[in-house]
Amino acid sequence: MAATVETIEKVRELSEYKHGFVTEIDEERAPKGLNEDIVRFISAKKEEPEWLLEWRLKAFRHWRDRLLPAAEPTWARVSFPPIDFQDSYYFSAPKMKELNSLDEVDPELLATYAKLGIPLKEQEVLAGVKNIAIDAVFDSVSVATTFKKKLQEMGIIFGSFSDAVKEHPELVRKYLGSVVPYTDNFYAALNSAVFSDGSFAYIPPGVRCPMELSTYFRINASNTGQFERTLVIADKGAHVSYLEGCTAPQRDENQLHAAVVELVALDDAEVKYSTVQNWYPGDAEGKGGIYNFVTKRGACKGVNSKISWTQVETGSAITWKYPSCILQGDNSVGEFYSVAITNNHQQADTGTKMVHIGRNTRSTIISKGISAGKSQNTYRGLVRIGPRAEGARNYTQCDSLLMGDACEAHTTPYIEVKNRSAQVEHEATTSKISEDQLFYLRQRGLDAEDAVSMIVNGFCKQVLQELPMEFAVEAQKLVAISLEGSVG
Amino acid sequence: MLEIKNLHVTVGGKEILHGIDLFLNGGQVHAVMGPNGSGKSTLAYVLAGRDGYEVTKGEIVFDGKDLNAMTPEERAHAGVFLAFQYPVEIPGVSGLNFLKSALNEVRKGRGESELDAVDFLKLMRERVSELKMDEALLKRPVNVGFSGGEKKRNEILQMSLLEPRLAVLDETDSGLDIDALRIVAEGVNSLRSPKRAMLVITHYQRLLSYIVPDKVHILAGGKIIAEGGKELAMELEEKGYAMFGVTDEAA
């Protein structure tokens, strides 16, 4: 048997999605379907102020009247049957009363997060040496935030989006939609209308956040869309590193996840945003799995500011996401480091936009796409240098690795330069895992699976090394697990 | 230790080795010499179990086991080591990480405990200094940007760490200048042991001035056409492969 075939067989056995369990918990749901009443219902449930309801309604009407008639965007290299937006629930929350401390969180819920390896309890966090504050989002509602008090002492606000609306409405109102307006795109408009919760972080001027802030998303209820909203603001001279992880149970139907993440960096501020996305990818035949249609964008509003995106995308049936940077402030820096792995019937169309507006703005794009099985993997990126972006520079590197002969990799870079002093570089490679490398490693004692994992992790290293330590090891393992039934 | 009996090997539907017999005992060093295209590398690859090298007839018995029934990694665990003619580059994988994984896999295969980072580093440093290598090389990705000599020395380092029972050196002298050749040969000689057998595959005699073999086999056209002591290699050096009526394209 050829090593490649053998590897495919072996790795296939590994292929069970580890987070595919369902938690039995009382859920409170809005009625099925989507209309103005549902939007009002969600807003009322969350006891929101009038201005927020108005904003939601504007977004909803824009979506319903302007976007829906033209149907979902089709420019991405992904295909799926039309989504019936009336056949889904738009709000689902674990039933719970007001919580005063973590101890009051439903033990079932805590057990779920424990199963996922998320240390919700502060003691566990401390005992585990991990220095991470976590906001856990279960279906649509943020259930617990660790370390809140400790952060408060430094003036850092970190918690659920709903709490922020209640406690810091002026900040939310100022920045909500300032980076991703509800008119931005189909899914951003939908999210703006029905988002139910998410995370909010604000780092005051000059403060360096002493720990990683983290959100953990989990979709539990069936037939539910998850629409969370994350807003991170680093005020002048502030620094923050933010981690995001995701899992979902194994289900036959496709579930929609349409999140919006907005980052704001003011003068001299820095935001590092890392994602390990491991939503359920569907089974080997392509049944089920999450539609991950996410809008992520950061605005370097201030001079010398920096926003850095790092993503490891291994899950979801379909990934449609372009974490981007608007480099408005002079000397601001945007970075995008991405590993996207697709296997079986997964489809990914992912990349970034670097929009250079300010002078001497710099951006770096490192994208590593790995396609296996019958999957489709597309890098789509835009580098735009505006007329005033004197001295702007961009470096882009896109590498694709193919495994087997039934997958596809595509690279679609758009480059628009309107300033003569700009320097833009683009490098791209496409390769297959070589028999020579596999044989070399096996001759040294590694089995075929470990050999593939080592080669692929090496291929992704430039990106993985950008992850915070806490995530790097997990991501390496995930890279290995995701390649079930691959190699060629 | 190694018994190759009437070995026929096909690559891509074409028979390359037409019945090889070769016996190698522990502690012995045998040389296989031959012109280009004689099947030397095929012999190396078939011993290591490379895909596409199909044994159609005959057998390879190693320590009483049928080598041909084993996967490449099982052979590695059993103590078969191949020093590659062209060591492969593995971008992004640090030499240290690679060596540690390989060593621990082989140790597990031998039923030994895995080494932790501290013990591994200690052992690795010893071996690196024995081979007069620069440790900094190992922090770089495996073989990436290495010179020919560095790659070959890296192979010998792996051999010294993995402590194989049977080491097959496939044209380890190719691409080396005389200084690098001497260092590599010294490394190999230091690994000679009564418990270890070596099969040194080479085109030229010069390597055998440094690594003196117990026996020399001349391979041509997929068959062993002559055997003898180290003097055979000397004679070959003088008279060329023509002495066996064989033309050597590279000569």
HADDOCK unambig.tbl for C-alpha pairs under 7 A between the chains (distance, minus, plus):
assign (segid A and resid 2 and name CA) (segid B and resid 51 and name CA) 5.92 0.50 0.50
assign (segid A and resid 3 and name CA) (segid B and resid 51 and name CA) 6.52 0.50 0.50
assign (segid A and resid 436 and name CA) (segid B and resid 88 and name CA) 6.75 0.50 0.50
assign (segid A and resid 437 and name CA) (segid B and resid 88 and name CA) 6.08 0.50 0.50
assign (segid A and resid 437 and name CA) (segid B and resid 90 and name CA) 6.80 0.50 0.50
assign (segid A and resid 439 and name CA) (segid B and resid 50 and name CA) 6.67 0.50 0.50
assign (segid A and resid 440 and name CA) (segid B and resid 88 and name CA) 6.75 0.50 0.50
assign (segid A and resid 442 and name CA) (segid B and resid 72 and name CA) 5.72 0.50 0.50
assign (segid A and resid 442 and name CA) (segid B and resid 73 and name CA) 4.88 0.50 0.50
assign (segid A and resid 443 and name CA) (segid B and resid 48 and name CA) 6.70 0.50 0.50
assign (segid A and resid 443 and name CA) (segid B and resid 72 and name CA) 5.39 0.50 0.50
assign (segid A and resid 443 and name CA) (segid B and resid 73 and name CA) 5.52 0.50 0.50
assign (segid A and resid 443 and name CA) (segid B and resid 76 and name CA) 5.65 0.50 0.50
assign (segid A and resid 443 and name CA) (segid B and resid 81 and name CA) 7.00 0.50 0.50
assign (segid A and resid 444 and name CA) (segid B and resid 73 and name CA) 6.80 0.50 0.50
assign (segid A and resid 444 and name CA) (segid B and resid 76 and name CA) 5.98 0.50 0.50
assign (segid A and resid 444 and name CA) (segid B and resid 102 and name CA) 5.43 0.50 0.50
assign (segid A and resid 445 and name CA) (segid B and resid 73 and name CA) 4.42 0.50 0.50
assign (segid A and resid 445 and name CA) (segid B and resid 76 and name CA) 5.09 0.50 0.50
assign (segid A and resid 445 and name CA) (segid B and resid 77 and name CA) 5.97 0.50 0.50
assign (segid A and resid 445 and name CA) (segid B and resid 102 and name CA) 5.54 0.50 0.50
assign (segid A and resid 445 and name CA) (segid B and resid 105 and name CA) 5.54 0.50 0.50
assign (segid A and resid 445 and name CA) (segid B and resid 106 and name CA) 5.46 0.50 0.50
assign (segid A and resid 446 and name CA) (segid B and resid 73 and name CA) 5.97 0.50 0.50
assign (segid A and resid 446 and name CA) (segid B and resid 102 and name CA) 6.18 0.50 0.50
assign (segid A and resid 446 and name CA) (segid B and resid 105 and name CA) 6.10 0.50 0.50
assign (segid A and resid 447 and name CA) (segid B and resid 73 and name CA) 5.83 0.50 0.50
assign (segid A and resid 455 and name CA) (segid B and resid 90 and name CA) 6.65 0.50 0.50
assign (segid A and resid 458 and name CA) (segid B and resid 91 and name CA) 5.77 0.50 0.50
assign (segid A and resid 458 and name CA) (segid B and resid 92 and name CA) 3.76 0.50 0.50
assign (segid A and resid 458 and name CA) (segid B and resid 93 and name CA) 4.67 0.50 0.50
assign (segid A and resid 459 and name CA) (segid B and resid 91 and name CA) 6.42 0.50 0.50
assign (segid A and resid 459 and name CA) (segid B and resid 92 and name CA) 5.72 0.50 0.50
assign (segid A and resid 461 and name CA) (segid B and resid 92 and name CA) 5.63 0.50 0.50
